[in-house]
Amino acid sequence: MASYDEDEDFAGSGSYVVGSFPKDFGYSEDREEPSSQSDESKPKILLMGLRRSGKSSILKVVFHKMSPNETLFLESTNKIVKDDISNSSFVQFRIWDFPGQIDFFGHDFDSDQIFSGCGSLVFVIDAQDDYMDALTKLHQTVTRAYKVNPNIKFEVFIHKVDGLTDDHKIDTQRDIHQRATGELEDAGLENLQLSFYLTSIYDHSVFEAFSKVVQKLIVQLPTLENLLNILIQHSAIEKAFLFDVVSKIYIATDSAPVDMQSYELCCDMIDVVIDVSCIYGLNESGDPNAYDTETASVIRLNNSTVCYLREVNRFLALVCILREDNFSKHGLIDYNFHCFRQAIQEVFDLRQQAREQGIRDSSSRPKGESLVV
């Protein structure tokens, strides 16, 4: 990559053409799949918690673009819902939404089979309700799952915090954290790690929390973070996110701490770009095609800050925040971005080769050696 401090004047990339982007992009049945990855080889996320804790609402808002107000009319889940998420080249996994009333420790369920193929377990607790029963269920679930599969990542969403004051949020999180970890220590599982998040479907907190969950399942995360660090170092960028455009989950960011306000700003920028493209964008044939290789956007804020979005591939976008005076050499930034995009493609190609090799190896195993549910 070229350095921002160099004197060479790189030519800008010229004007950009933004096409149209249908609202069901990434979810239509006839969409082009980014890979041939089989369902069995995708990481599995289990979504658990008591009834009416908000599990299905989280799933619908984050991955199916349902508005939070519409979730008020969702019926209670009465069976296990298996949802295949294949929005981008890196965000590919399966989510199993478990009804809160099901006792999956009973004779009707093989808990060993459920947890053995699990990459992450997300347990949702309703912060506006009496959560003592939820903590009991959390302890039972975590201890059983850990015995079956010690490699599971355990995530706790302290949900529906939009109705709590800031002080109440902190007190609730502290109380749940102390009780949950204390019970695990009493059971001799002090090495078992739980991650806690305050979430709500009425703001970006649930998207940010699920971003953290998904990142732990991406083997290439250190490589992606390193590429972003190199990019911002040579381009005088303050903060950079690599987003899955459909879900607005960021699959990687640079090593600087994530400021929630910056994350929300980048999410809002994606919404603006897509909405404007859906209204005004047409390709050469006149068909809607909002998100393509030419998609880019620059938004200048009144605090001398610039938000810059560029398409990485059909499903991923790079969204950067930088100072307006540092954006004067946008040709240099574009040059470094092209180097970044090429590197991302190389990572994806290596990942695809490894995946195809894994599928071939699994197909050659005897039936009795299937390792994943």
C-alpha positions as a printed Julia matrix, in Angstrom:
373×3 Matrix{Float64}:
   0.0     0.0     0.0
   1.06    3.58   -0.53
   1.62    5.77    2.49
  -0.48    8.85    3.17
   2.71   10.84    3.79
   4.07   10.23    0.3
   4.0    13.09   -2.19
   2.85   11.1    -5.21
  -0.52   12.28   -6.51
  -2.64    9.25   -7.34
  -5.46    9.72   -9.75
  -8.92    9.55   -8.26
 -11.26    6.79   -9.2
 -13.68    9.15  -10.91
 -17.41    9.28  -10.51
 -19.33    6.35   -9.13
 -22.5     4.8   -10.37
 -24.8     3.48   -7.66
 -27.4     0.97   -8.72
 -30.56   -0.29   -7.07
 -30.68   -2.73   -4.18
 -33.93   -4.61   -3.47
 -34.99   -4.93    0.16
 -34.91   -8.73   -0.01
 -31.35   -8.77   -1.33
 -29.46  -11.72    0.12
 -32.64  -13.55    1.17
 -34.38  -14.48   -2.06
 -34.54  -18.17   -2.85
 -32.89  -17.7    -6.24
 -29.99  -15.6    -4.98
 -26.53  -16.53   -6.1
 -24.83  -18.33   -3.26
 -21.33  -17.09   -2.55
 -20.05  -20.61   -2.09
 -20.95  -24.25   -2.24
 -20.5   -24.75    1.49
 -22.74  -27.52    2.77
 -25.07  -26.94    5.71
 -23.17  -29.51    7.76
 -19.88  -27.61    7.46
 -21.29  -24.23    8.55
 -20.85  -23.13   12.17
 -23.98  -23.54   14.27
 -25.31  -20.94   16.71
 -27.88  -21.98   19.3
 -30.33  -19.27   20.42
 -31.76  -20.18   23.82
 -33.62  -18.61   26.73
 -36.96  -18.64   28.52
 -40.27  -17.96   26.75
 -40.89  -14.36   25.66
 -37.29  -13.36   26.3
 -37.0   -11.97   22.75
 -35.05  -14.66   20.92
 -37.18  -14.74   17.76
 -37.39  -10.94   17.68
 -33.59  -10.71   17.67
 -33.39  -13.23   14.84
 -35.99  -11.41   12.72
 -34.6    -7.9    13.27
 -30.92   -8.73   12.72
 -31.13  -11.24    9.87
 -34.51  -10.7     8.22
 -34.79   -6.9     8.27
 -38.03   -6.89   10.25
 -38.74   -3.59   11.97
 -38.75   -3.74   15.78
 -42.42   -2.71   15.97
 -43.44   -5.64   13.76
 -41.96   -8.11   16.24
 -44.78   -7.25   18.65
 -47.05   -9.45   16.49
 -44.76  -12.49   16.41
 -46.27  -15.64   17.82
 -44.42  -17.53   20.5
 -42.02  -20.13   19.04
 -43.33  -23.65   19.7
 -40.76  -25.7    17.82
 -37.07  -25.54   16.96
 -36.57  -23.13   14.04
 -33.46  -23.77   11.94
 -32.38  -20.69    9.99
 -29.64  -20.8     7.37
 -27.71  -17.52    7.23
 -25.65  -17.14    4.05
 -25.55  -13.4     3.44
 -21.89  -12.86    2.66
 -18.67  -14.63    1.84
 -17.74  -14.64    5.53
 -21.11  -14.58    7.33
 -22.28  -18.13    6.77
 -23.72  -20.15    9.63
 -26.86  -21.82   10.94
 -29.01  -20.52   13.79
 -31.24  -22.83   15.8
 -33.94  -20.92   17.69
 -35.09  -23.05   20.65
 -38.53  -22.54   22.26
 -38.19  -21.55   25.89
 -40.66  -24.15   27.09
 -38.76  -27.13   25.62
 -36.78  -29.28   28.04
 -33.97  -30.4    25.77
 -32.43  -32.34   28.67
 -35.35  -34.78   28.61
 -35.54  -38.13   26.87
 -37.02  -36.59   23.7
 -33.79  -34.75   22.84
 -30.24  -35.89   22.4
 -28.36  -33.02   24.06
 -25.03  -34.56   23.1
 -25.97  -34.32   19.45
 -27.29  -30.77   19.82
 -24.2   -29.34   21.5
 -21.49  -31.38   19.77
 -21.83  -29.45   16.49
 -22.29  -26.03   18.12
 -19.89  -23.13   17.61
 -21.66  -20.59   19.81
 -24.51  -20.59   22.32
 -26.43  -17.34   22.77
 -28.61  -17.28   25.89
 -31.14  -14.43   26.04
 -32.29  -13.03   29.41
 -35.2   -10.58   29.7
 -33.78   -7.72   31.78
 -37.27   -6.32   32.45
 -38.49   -9.55   34.06
 -37.53  -11.5    37.17
 -34.45  -13.25   35.82
 -33.83  -15.79   38.6
 -35.46  -18.62   36.65
 -33.48  -17.56   33.59
 -30.21  -17.74   35.56
 -31.11  -21.25   36.73
 -31.8   -22.32   33.13
 -28.59  -20.61   31.99
 -26.53  -22.56   34.52
 -28.13  -25.87   33.54
 -27.63  -25.17   29.83
 -24.04  -23.99   30.07
 -22.84  -26.79   32.33
 -24.42  -29.47   30.15
 -23.16  -27.92   26.91
 -19.63  -27.46   28.28
 -19.39  -31.13   29.22
 -20.39  -32.13   25.71
 -18.34  -29.51   23.83
 -15.76  -27.42   25.79
 -15.04  -25.37   22.64
 -18.45  -23.66   22.57
 -18.41  -19.86   22.87
 -20.98  -18.85   25.51
 -22.72  -15.48   24.99
 -25.34  -13.92   27.26
 -27.64  -11.23   25.87
 -29.16   -9.15   28.68
 -32.06   -8.12   26.51
 -34.82   -5.48   26.44
 -32.66   -2.91   28.24
 -34.3    -0.07   26.26
 -36.83    0.27   29.09
 -34.17    0.67   31.8
 -32.25    3.71   32.98
 -28.49    3.77   32.49
 -27.86    3.09   36.17
 -30.36    0.24   36.18
 -28.67   -1.28   33.11
 -25.29   -1.29   34.85
 -26.7    -2.71   38.08
 -28.6    -5.43   36.21
 -25.55   -6.44   34.18
 -23.37   -6.53   37.31
 -25.91   -8.63   39.22
 -26.41  -11.14   36.4
 -22.67  -11.38   35.82
 -21.9   -12.02   39.48
 -24.66  -14.58   39.96
 -23.92  -16.49   36.74
 -20.15  -16.64   37.2
 -20.52  -17.38   40.92
 -22.67  -20.44   40.24
 -20.13  -21.7    37.72
 -17.3   -21.26   40.23
 -19.29  -23.18   42.84
 -19.68  -25.98   40.27
 -15.92  -26.07   39.68
 -16.16  -24.45   36.24
 -14.25  -21.25   36.95
 -12.37  -21.61   33.66
 -15.61  -21.45   31.66
 -15.92  -17.99   30.11
 -19.22  -16.15   29.62
 -19.5   -12.95   27.59
 -22.26  -10.49   28.53
 -23.94   -7.88   26.3
 -26.67   -5.3    26.94
 -29.0    -5.51   23.95
 -32.19   -4.06   22.52
 -33.86   -4.39   19.12
 -34.72   -0.69   19.23
 -31.14    0.48   18.77
 -27.89   -0.84   17.28
 -26.8    -2.7    20.42
 -28.14   -6.07   19.26
 -26.31   -5.71   15.92
 -23.07   -4.84   17.7
 -23.48   -7.8    20.07
 -24.15  -10.25   17.24
 -21.12   -8.84   15.44
 -18.99   -9.95   18.39
 -20.65  -13.37   18.37
 -20.03  -13.91   14.64
 -16.44  -12.66   14.76
 -15.49  -15.44   17.18
 -16.55  -17.97   14.53
 -14.43  -16.46   11.74
 -11.07  -18.2    11.54
  -9.68  -15.45    9.3
 -10.47  -12.66   11.8
  -6.83  -11.9    12.77
  -5.92  -11.61    9.09
  -8.85   -9.28    8.38
  -8.02   -7.1    11.38
  -4.39   -6.89   10.28
  -5.42   -5.81    6.76
  -7.65   -3.1     8.21
  -4.84   -1.89   10.47
  -2.53   -1.6     7.48
  -5.19    0.26    5.51
  -5.91    2.9     8.15
  -2.21    3.33    8.93
  -1.37    4.23    5.33
  -4.52    6.23    4.6
  -4.9     8.43    7.72
  -8.28    6.82    8.49
  -9.64    7.14   12.04
 -11.8     3.98   12.08
 -12.71    1.27    9.56
 -15.36   -1.48    9.58
 -15.84   -4.41    7.24
 -19.63   -4.83    7.08
 -21.99   -7.51    5.9
 -24.31   -5.19    3.98
 -27.56   -7.11    4.51
 -27.43   -7.69    8.27
 -25.2    -4.69    9.15
 -23.03   -7.0    11.2
 -19.4    -5.96   11.07
 -17.24   -9.02   10.63
 -14.0    -7.17   11.39
 -12.65   -3.8    12.43
  -9.22   -2.36   13.16
  -7.54   -2.74   16.54
  -8.75    0.62   17.9
 -11.64    0.36   20.41
 -15.13    0.43   18.89
 -17.05    3.58   19.68
 -20.78    2.82   19.64
 -21.54    6.21   18.12
 -19.16    5.56   15.21
 -20.66    2.12   14.65
 -24.2     3.55   14.57
 -23.05    6.22   12.14
 -21.65    3.6     9.77
 -24.83    1.51   10.02
 -26.93    4.57    9.18
 -24.7     5.29    6.19
 -25.33    1.82    4.78
 -29.08    2.39    5.14
 -28.84    5.74    3.35
 -26.78    4.35    0.47
 -29.11    1.39   -0.04
 -32.32    3.44    0.24
 -31.14    6.1    -2.22
 -29.9     3.4    -4.59
 -33.25    1.64   -4.52
 -34.95    4.87   -5.56
 -32.56    6.19   -8.18
 -30.25    3.35   -9.18
 -30.65    1.34  -12.38
 -28.08   -0.62  -14.32
 -27.55   -0.35  -18.07
 -30.47   -2.67  -18.81
 -32.79   -0.69  -16.56
 -33.01   -3.37  -13.86
 -32.51   -2.63  -10.16
 -28.97   -3.45   -9.07
 -28.16   -1.26   -6.11
 -25.0    -2.86   -4.78
 -22.24   -3.6    -7.29
 -18.54   -3.08   -7.94
 -19.02    0.65   -8.52
 -20.93    1.33   -5.31
 -19.33    4.08   -3.24
 -20.47    7.0    -1.15
 -19.0    10.02    0.61
 -20.92   11.8     3.37
 -19.42   14.97    4.87
 -20.6    15.77    8.39
 -20.75   19.19    9.99
 -17.95   18.33   12.45
 -15.26   18.12    9.73
 -15.6    14.34    9.56
 -16.06   12.25    6.41
 -17.79    8.87    6.17
 -16.56    6.86    3.19
 -18.14    3.63    1.88
 -16.76    1.32   -0.79
 -17.96   -2.03   -2.12
 -15.56   -4.91   -1.32
 -17.55   -7.71   -2.92
 -21.22   -8.42   -3.55
 -21.94   -8.89    0.14
 -19.28   -6.86    1.97
 -18.64   -3.13    2.31
 -15.79   -1.14    3.8
 -17.03    1.87    5.79
 -14.43    4.34    7.07
 -14.46    7.44    9.24
 -11.73   10.04    8.76
 -11.09   13.74    9.11
 -12.08   15.93    6.19
  -8.58   17.39    5.7
  -7.18   13.84    5.45
  -9.68   13.02    2.7
  -8.12   15.56    0.34
  -5.89   12.81   -1.07
  -8.83   10.54   -1.81
  -6.99    9.17   -4.85
  -4.39    7.72   -2.5
  -7.12    6.27   -0.31
  -8.76    4.69   -3.37
  -5.45    3.19   -4.44
  -4.91    1.68   -0.99
  -8.49    0.44   -0.98
  -7.94   -1.47   -4.24
  -4.91   -3.14   -2.62
  -7.08   -3.98    0.39
  -9.87   -5.41   -1.75
  -7.42   -7.59   -3.67
  -6.01   -8.92   -0.39
  -9.52   -9.7     0.88
 -10.22  -11.62   -2.32
  -7.04  -13.66   -1.81
  -8.16  -14.5     1.74
 -11.54  -15.56    0.41
  -9.96  -17.72   -2.32
  -7.79  -19.55    0.23
 -10.81  -20.01    2.47
 -12.82  -21.43   -0.4
 -10.07  -23.88   -1.32
  -9.8   -25.09    2.28
 -13.58  -25.45    2.52
 -13.84  -27.46   -0.7
 -11.04  -29.71    0.49
 -12.88  -30.2     3.79
 -16.1   -31.12    1.97
 -14.23  -33.68   -0.13
 -12.63  -35.15    2.99
 -15.96  -35.37    4.82
 -17.64  -37.06    1.85
 -14.99  -39.77    1.89
 -15.63  -40.63    5.57
 -17.71  -43.67    6.5
 -21.24  -42.73    7.51
 -20.58  -43.57   11.14
 -17.91  -40.85   11.38
 -20.1   -37.83   10.79
 -18.82  -35.17   13.19
 -21.37  -32.38   12.88
 -25.13  -32.33   13.44
